[in-house]
Amino acid sequence: MSTPSEAGHDRSEPGPSAIFAERRHLTNLAYRLLGSLSEAEDAVQETYARWYAMSRQRQEAVESPGAWLTTVAGRICLDVLGSARVRRECYVGAWIPEPLPDRTEWFSGRTGSGGAEPTDPADRVTLDESVNMAFLVVLESMMPAERVAFILHDVFRYPFAEIAEIAGRTPAACRQLASSARRRIRAAQVPAVPTAGQAGLVRHFKEAWEARDIEALVDLLDPDATMVADGGGLVGTVLRPVEGGKHIARYLIHIADKAPGLALLERTVNGRPGLVAQHAGVTMTVAAFDLAGGRITRIWAVRNPEKLRPWNENGQS
């Protein structure tokens, strides 16, 4: 697992610029820990609130502001994960991690803004293999401490001694938690699909869906494929997974017939080729895909409008 380029502690003096420079790293960390951009943003805001609530004397006594901020953010995320498990048990339908766009694909004025710190949290998340949807879904199956230990060590390369301070466990216990998480990842067989190959398959899928070609859709889908949709009880969608390539193809044709004027766009979703469905310029659905053996094995369709905020804030086309 590669490490995001901005990971690590800032050892400089705790001036405003040094503190603010940690925001990108904290957002990357919190999103991977929580699977929700809005919750990650809240966690980072709370981290900064706690820093600025300290007296100047206490701030100056902190040897490494970056390490302090990371520790506090990690603990906040650990608490959020614990409560989130309870909340998601009451969630209407399936809960899918919040999808992230690749801002370079939009013509937004904030894209390519001369290197200034992005104002939107989505702009601060590095899109690598540790945020692809298949990986995030596996993380959702982990216990909170297990997820924290794994992300901090295997993704951000923190030593177990530092992770122990965040998780409130011994370094040995954190090592075991990370090892358990790795076994979950291996058991889930999250594939490393070449982006070019996935882009071509997703394009063919889009074309077959637009043409209402059910036979072509069935050919592109694995016979045992699964489609999961997340409407959060706010919009209509299937509440249970659709199982089987033929059933998914029929359901997609049904959706296309019920939603005339729906535009399908090829977009990067969490660093991988995906599709965005728009109506009158508004993003209604973001779909992420998993592939194996040259076919689509999983589709995650996010329809909850609260999770589509980053996709609708800026002009898109």
Protein Blocks (a to p, Z undefined) as FASTA:
>chain_A
ZZdfkgccdfbdcbfklmmmmmmmmmmmmmmmnopaklmmmmmmmmmmmmmmpcfklmmm
pmblmlmmmmmmmmmmmmmmmmmmmmmmmpgcjddddddddfklpccfkgonlopacfbf
klmpccdfklgfklmmmmmmpcfklmmmmmmmmmnopafklmmmmnopafklmmmmmmmm
mmmmmmnopacddfklmmmmmmmmmmmmmnopaklmmmmpcfkbccdddeklmagcdfbd
cehjklmmmmmmmmmmmmghiacddddeehiacddddeehiafbdcddddeehiafbdcd
dfbfklmmmmmmpccZZ
